[in-house]
Amino acid sequence: MLICHYLCKKYVSMFIQEELQLSPRRRGAHLITHEIEKLLPPLPKVGLLHLFIKHTSAALSINENADPDVQTDLAAILDRLVKEREPYYLHTYEGADDMPAHAKSTLVGASITIPISNHRLNMGTWQGVYLLEFRNNGGPRKIVATILGE
């Protein structure tokens, strides 16, 4: 613990945490890189951006940002992997899309971390941040953005 405390004080001079709210989206895979960038404060020269979605029926991912067919295909693949109305589901009172949404969220994940270089997100040329909305009517989604840097 002392080593971490020393290293954090020596090399990390900036901690910022903000809660971002995204507008409601229909079920599917949505490229949100530019929206996230607009909502963030100025980024440090070097650091990390950690994004955590505060919901159990949606997820965050990094994937291809060029061909919109990727968004359609990702949603279709996840819908085929985790089907609605399976007879063995016990958690069904919130709608047919709810339990599958929880399972998909577990498979994809609730958080991502992106390096920051030269005050910009340092992703590959064809990479973007995705919101995967698994509910038919998920509503606005909240994301906690934590920036560590110098």
N, C-alpha and C positions, 0 to 999 in steps of 0.2 A: 504494500500500500504506500509506503514512503517513496519507493521508486516512482510509482505512477504519479504521486503528488508532485514530486520534483520535476519529472519529465513534462507533466502538464503545465506547470508554472513556467518552465524554461522554454518550451516550444509552442505551446498553444496560448495565444494571447487574446483570442476572440471566441466567445461563446454567445450565440444568438439562438433564441428559440421563438418561433412564431407559429400560430395556428392559422392555416390557410383554409378557406372554404371554397369548394368547387360547386358550380351550379349543377342542378340535377341533370342526369343524362339517362338515356334509354339503355336498356340492357345491351351489352356488347363491349368491345375493346375500343378505347378512346385514347388517341394520342394527345397528351396534355403538356408536353414539354414547354411550349411557348407560354401557356397559361401559368405554369409554375414559375417560370423565369420572371414573368411580369409581377407576380405576387411577392417575390423574394426581395429582401433588402439588398443593397450592394454587396457583392461577394468579395471575400478576401483574396489576396494574391495567390495563396496556396491554402488548401484545406480539404474538408469533406462536407458534403451535404447529405444528411440522413433524412429520409422521408418516411413517415409512419402513418398509415391510414387508421383512423379510429372507428373502424366498422368491421363487422364479422361477415358481411355479405358482399364485399368488394375487395379488390386487391390492387397492388402496384407491381409493375414489372418494367423491365427495360427490353425493348425489342426493336425490330426494323421500323424506321420512320419514313421510308420512301414509297413503298407500294401499299396503297390502301387495302389491297386484297389480303394482306397479312392480318389486318384488323378483323375482317370478315372470317377468315380461316381460323384464327385463334378462338373467336367466339364459338364457331361451329365445332371445333375440336373439343373444347371444354364442355359444350352442351351434349356431345356424344359420349364423352367420358363419364359424366355425372348426369344421369337422366332424372327427370321429374317423375313424381308419382310412383316411385318404386314401392312395392308392397311392404318392404321391411323398414321403411322410414317410420319412426315414432314421433319425431318433431314435425308436425304437419299443420298445426293450428294457425300459422302465420301465412299460409298460402303454399301452393305447389312449388313455387320457385325458391322458397326460403331455405329448406334443408339442403338442396343442391347448391345454393349460394354459399352456405357455410362450408360445405365440403370443397368447393372450388377455391374459396378463400384460403383454406388450409393448404391446398395443393400449390397455389401460386405464391402466397405469402403476403404479409402485411407491411413489409418495409423494404426499402432499397437504399443503398449508399452510393453516392457518385463523387468522384474526385473533383476538386476545384483547382484549376491552374490558370494563372494570369487573369483572375477575376471572372472566369467563365466555367461553366460545367464542362468537364473534360470527358466527353463520350466519343465513341467512334463516329465516323462519318454517317453511318446508316443507323445509328441508335437514337431512340427517343424514349421518353417516360410515358408509360401507359397507365390509365385507370381502367381496370377491368370491372365493369359493373355487372353483377350477377343477378340483381333483382329487376323485375319488370318496371317497378316504380321505386327505385332506391332512395330518391330524394337527394338533397345536397349532401356532399361528402366533406368531412373534415380531415385535414392532413396536418400533422405536426412536422414542421421543418426545423431541424437543428443544424446549425452551421458551426463548424469548428475550424479555426484557421489562424493564420498570422498575417 
